[in-house]
């Protein structure tokens, strides 16, 4: 699949998938070995109740893609 | 100057298992990237759900192009290695950060140098890149993903589907290879991981 995905649902990309494109989502599942090239933007905006009620959108197009606390210091044996 | 190195036949079968560790370089890298609300980050793989969620939460847009898979596929098809870098067909100055991980360990000197140079053009001025390379005696027996856990903890996950050559390089050769960049910080860990954080001027 080549395109764009925008959804409030979870996107799952399996290792059998071939996906190139841009994704805007809240959550994503990607299996190791999935053939994926693209970008992910997390939808960090809080959603209103109407959106959480189950309405989701998935948009797929065939447009071409133009994509461009503190750790312990002792774990690093040596800084060079 | 890049000295020649012979490819290993995969990693040594007697290599020790990898111990998790807290990445000092990852912390410095992310603390810098998180200062911008518009940061664009490129990861050359391997792709993992954990890393996608981890980095995508910290930058505006997280780009993924799994070069490990592409190199693996090229090798299975008998295609020249040089073709693999053509997949990074982004515009110059596109990224604030590049996660190169240990990908250069799987390229010969010529192709590794080309990749590093290409990454230099892909970075914006002041953009940063993480490069990791294993010491030969500590390298695992098979290809592993670097998986970011909470904070800056890195664990490893075996990638059985990947069968790639390995090239071991001295610190001097690696730093020569990265000489086009300004060096920000380098660390070597007890588990044999060497981390380099470098920056485009």
HADDOCK unambig.tbl for C-alpha pairs under 7 A between the chains (distance, minus, plus):
assign (segid A and resid 29 and name CA) (segid B and resid 49 and name CA) 5.64 0.50 0.50
assign (segid A and resid 30 and name CA) (segid B and resid 48 and name CA) 6.21 0.50 0.50
assign (segid A and resid 30 and name CA) (segid B and resid 49 and name CA) 4.83 0.50 0.50
assign (segid A and resid 31 and name CA) (segid B and resid 48 and name CA) 6.70 0.50 0.50
assign (segid A and resid 31 and name CA) (segid B and resid 49 and name CA) 6.81 0.50 0.50
assign (segid A and resid 32 and name CA) (segid B and resid 47 and name CA) 6.26 0.50 0.50
assign (segid A and resid 32 and name CA) (segid B and resid 48 and name CA) 5.64 0.50 0.50
assign (segid A and resid 36 and name CA) (segid B and resid 65 and name CA) 6.51 0.50 0.50
assign (segid A and resid 36 and name CA) (segid B and resid 66 and name CA) 6.74 0.50 0.50
assign (segid A and resid 37 and name CA) (segid B and resid 64 and name CA) 5.37 0.50 0.50
assign (segid A and resid 37 and name CA) (segid B and resid 65 and name CA) 4.52 0.50 0.50
assign (segid A and resid 37 and name CA) (segid B and resid 66 and name CA) 6.79 0.50 0.50
assign (segid A and resid 38 and name CA) (segid B and resid 63 and name CA) 5.58 0.50 0.50
assign (segid A and resid 38 and name CA) (segid B and resid 64 and name CA) 5.41 0.50 0.50
assign (segid A and resid 38 and name CA) (segid B and resid 65 and name CA) 6.63 0.50 0.50
assign (segid A and resid 39 and name CA) (segid B and resid 61 and name CA) 6.43 0.50 0.50
assign (segid A and resid 39 and name CA) (segid B and resid 62 and name CA) 5.32 0.50 0.50
assign (segid A and resid 39 and name CA) (segid B and resid 63 and name CA) 3.99 0.50 0.50
assign (segid A and resid 39 and name CA) (segid B and resid 64 and name CA) 5.91 0.50 0.50
assign (segid A and resid 40 and name CA) (segid B and resid 56 and name CA) 6.56 0.50 0.50
assign (segid A and resid 40 and name CA) (segid B and resid 61 and name CA) 5.75 0.50 0.50
assign (segid A and resid 40 and name CA) (segid B and resid 62 and name CA) 5.12 0.50 0.50
assign (segid A and resid 40 and name CA) (segid B and resid 63 and name CA) 6.28 0.50 0.50
assign (segid A and resid 41 and name CA) (segid B and resid 56 and name CA) 6.29 0.50 0.50
assign (segid A and resid 41 and name CA) (segid B and resid 60 and name CA) 6.42 0.50 0.50
assign (segid A and resid 41 and name CA) (segid B and resid 61 and name CA) 4.84 0.50 0.50
assign (segid A and resid 41 and name CA) (segid B and resid 62 and name CA) 6.42 0.50 0.50
assign (segid A and resid 42 and name CA) (segid B and resid 56 and name CA) 6.13 0.50 0.50
assign (segid A and resid 42 and name CA) (segid B and resid 57 and name CA) 6.55 0.50 0.50
assign (segid A and resid 67 and name CA) (segid B and resid 90 and name CA) 6.22 0.50 0.50
assign (segid A and resid 68 and name CA) (segid B and resid 90 and name CA) 4.17 0.50 0.50
assign (segid A and resid 68 and name CA) (segid B and resid 91 and name CA) 5.46 0.50 0.50
assign (segid A and resid 68 and name CA) (segid B and resid 94 and name CA) 5.92 0.50 0.50
assign (segid A and resid 69 and name CA) (segid B and resid 151 and name CA) 6.25 0.50 0.50
assign (segid A and resid 71 and name CA) (segid B and resid 22 and name CA) 5.88 0.50 0.50
assign (segid A and resid 71 and name CA) (segid B and resid 24 and name CA) 6.83 0.50 0.50
assign (segid A and resid 75 and name CA) (segid B and resid 189 and name CA) 6.44 0.50 0.50
assign (segid A and resid 76 and name CA) (segid B and resid 187 and name CA) 6.24 0.50 0.50
assign (segid A and resid 76 and name CA) (segid B and resid 188 and name CA) 6.01 0.50 0.50
assign (segid A and resid 76 and name CA) (segid B and resid 189 and name CA) 4.76 0.50 0.50
assign (segid A and resid 76 and name CA) (segid B and resid 190 and name CA) 6.99 0.50 0.50
assign (segid A and resid 77 and name CA) (segid B and resid 188 and name CA) 6.08 0.50 0.50
assign (segid A and resid 77 and name CA) (segid B and resid 189 and name CA) 5.21 0.50 0.50
assign (segid A and resid 77 and name CA) (segid B and resid 190 and name CA) 6.04 0.50 0.50
assign (segid A and resid 78 and name CA) (segid B and resid 187 and name CA) 5.92 0.50 0.50
assign (segid A and resid 78 and name CA) (segid B and resid 188 and name CA) 5.46 0.50 0.50
assign (segid A and resid 78 and name CA) (segid B and resid 189 and name CA) 6.92 0.50 0.50
assign (segid A and resid 79 and name CA) (segid B and resid 186 and name CA) 5.83 0.50 0.50
assign (segid A and resid 79 and name CA) (segid B and resid 187 and name CA) 4.54 0.50 0.50
assign (segid A and resid 79 and name CA) (segid B and resid 188 and name CA) 6.37 0.50 0.50
assign (segid A and resid 80 and name CA) (segid B and resid 186 and name CA) 5.56 0.50 0.50
assign (segid A and resid 80 and name CA) (segid B and resid 187 and name CA) 6.07 0.50 0.50
